Amino acid sequence: MPQVPDLPLDGLYGEKIMDHYRNPRNREQVPDPSLEAEEFNPFCGDRIILQLRLDGQGKVSLVSAVSEGCSIIQATASMMGEALRGKTLPELEDLSRRFHSMMRDNRSADEAAEPMGDLEALQVVRRYPVRIKCALLPWVALEEGIKRFRSPTS
Ligand code: ZN
């Protein structure tokens, strides 16, 4: 049974968010991941477990983004997982930076000219400032995973 969304999400962007929320992608565990991270936000019970496998060229070949909590984190985790495949770590960091700019509504003209696919839909979450954190949590996990991958001892 699909749950009722906890935000009024309408229009094209809202439909995209609901599609990812109802049919989340990349929920299969990645065996022997190159990097992984878990983040939790007690405010709305959001949790994300991110696992990535890198191929010999340092590009993301397998993605697992398993989330629970509100509709926003679940849709974001699904959309982000789709966007990561085939990218190198510096490209992931660039994507994360651009996503943060979009959510703060201060994208440069260059950034706005290079759309981010389904992730663009999440700009509607800016209407609910308290929920922006939900859309950022998967990116916190991504950045934490990259940091630990580069300095495993710290
Ligand atoms: Zn949330």
Residues whose N, C-alpha, C, O or C-beta is under 5 A from the ligand:
A	BS01	ZN	C44 D46 G69 C70 I73 C134
